[in-house]
């Protein structure tokens, strides 16, 4: 009888040791997930409630064991709301680390340099991971950049970050403006910067283009910037065809072929670099520029030089079969 009791106690003891080893091993052992998965931690969730959600999603084997291990080995930490990527085979330890450190899935929306506000609006509205309605933002109020967002976040909140970034960049650039700048306000700086943005895709040309337009404005010459013709027609979207003679002659608050001075407002959302160029134009005598056929521009101080550059540009276009 005594021997049988000792054997039974030994079996129970071995079982307890085995269970203990399994419990400890289960903290770092590979989990049951056979593929990567996402899990959302809602506001107000607890580690215990998430243990149930993780078991339901097939990411852990036991909700009770997961919770007990977390309490023993991690001190029952709180989880952070968000959306998280759980890699296949993630252990209990790795999952707890992900949910408690709050390193969620990175989601981004990008506003390219020179994107008009109507396209910013359409991009945000087309993103089905954002929520809520927004109006078309005022032109020039959004800073082109890449912005992180959370799944389910309000579009208005994302747009507010974009506009706050523009205000900050504009304020910083305004404080460092050069005496050479022709603009008299932040609003004028954004307007001129938007034209610079649309006129050149070469970063090194920005200050020279700014210098040309500064010179033309100072001398009372028309800016004659093609993008200002297009803006009233498409709100900044690509025209998709050549500009018509009637559009060049159209009188409105934007067409700088039919007016002197700056247009009534921006024609796009300019980059920080274009704003800085508008406020710190190159000290140049150039009054003209035309495409050089290689993606950049040729600048000229006199009309005679400019006309020769234009002639060369038309030759290039004829050789390409564009005329």
C-alpha positions, 0 to 999 in steps of 0.5 A, a space after each residue: 500500500 505504501 509503495 503504491 502511494 509512493 509511486 502515485 506521488 512520484 507520478 503526480 510529481 513528474 506530472 507537475 514538473 512536466 506541466 511546469 516545464 511546459 508552462 515555462 517553455 510555452 512562454 518562448 516557444 513558437 506559437 500556432 499561427 501558420 501565417 502572419 496576421 493582424 490583431 486590433 487592440 480596441 480602446 479600453 482592452 485589457 491583457 485578459 480580454 486580448 488573450 481571448 481575442 488572440 485564442 479566437 484568432 488562432 495566435 495562441 493555444 490557450 487564453 488562460 495559459 497566455 494570461 498566466 504566463 504574461 502575469 508571471 513573466 511580464 508582470 501583467 502589463 497593460 496593452 496599448 490600443 492599435 493595430 498590430 502585425 503578429 508574425 507566424 509562429 510568434 511566441 507568447 513572449 513576442 506577442 505580449 511585447 508587441 501589444 504592450 510596447 505599442 509598435 503597430 502597423 505603419 500606414 502612410 499617405 503621401 502628398 507629392 510636391 506640387 499636388 493641388 488640393 483637389 487631388 489631396 482631397 481625392 486621395 484622402 477620400 479614396 483611402 478606405 482605412 480612414 473615416 469621416 468627411 472633409 472639405 477640399 482644403 484651401 489651396 497651398 495649406 498642405 505641406 507635401 510629405 509622407 504622413 503616418 496614420 492609424 486604421 480607422 483614424 478620421 480624415 480630418 485629423 490626418 488633414 489637420 496634421 498636414 496643414 499644421 506641418 505647412 504652417 510650421 514650415 512656412 513660419 520657419 521659412 518666413 523668419 529666415 527670408 532674404 531682403 531680396 524677396 519680393 513677397 510681402 506676406 506668408 500668403 504671397 510666399 506660398 503663391 509664388 512658391 506654388 508657381 516655382 514648384 510647377 515650373 521646375 522639377 529640378 531642385 537646383 533650379 528653384 532659387 533661379 526660377 524664384 530669382 527670375 520671377 522676383 525680377 519680373 515682379 519688381 519690374 512690373 512684367 507679367 510672370 507668364 507662367 503656363 501653370 497659372 493658365 491651367 489652374 482655373 480650368 482644372 483646379 490644378 489637375 493635368 490638362 491633358 492637352 495643349 493650352 489653347 490660344 483662347 485660354 492664354 488670352 483669358 482674363 481671370 484672377 490666375 492667368 499671369 499671361 493676362 495680368 501683372 503681379 501674382 495670381 489671387 492665390 496658390 495653384 498647388 501645394 508647394 514643398 518646403 524647398 520651393 517656399 524657401 526659394 521664394 523667400 530666398 531668390 537667387 541674386 540674378 539678372 535673368 528675366 526669362 527661361 525656357 526648357 532645354 530639352 533635357 528636363 531643365 531650363 536655359 535662363 536669359 538676361 535679355 529678350 534677344 538671348 531668350 528668343 534664341 533659346 526659344 528657337 533652339 527649343 522649337 528645333 528640339 521639339 521639331 526633331 522629336 516630332 512634337 510640332 
